[in-house]
Amino acid sequence: MTTITANIPDFLARILSDAARKECTSVDQMVALALQAQVTAWEVRDTIEARAARGRPGGMRALLDMVPHAPPVPGDAL
């Protein structure tokens, strides 16, 4: 386990402390969960950006061109 010292605004520390108390957990656990959520969001963003960079502009059009032209199935029409 690694210890990190961080300076956060007083109002945020109060919110964090209140949330930890409501969730019956420690401030340390709340900080770890929040950090994990944010890091995961960054990783997802990076993955999506990398996948988008591999895409070809005409790729979606080529895929849609393979779909047969037919009227909508009853119940699917707008």
Protein Blocks (a to p, Z undefined) as FASTA:
>chain_A
ZZddddddfklmmmmmmmmmmnopafklmmmmmmmmmmmmmmmmmmmmmmmmmpcfklmm
mmmmmpccddddehjaZZ
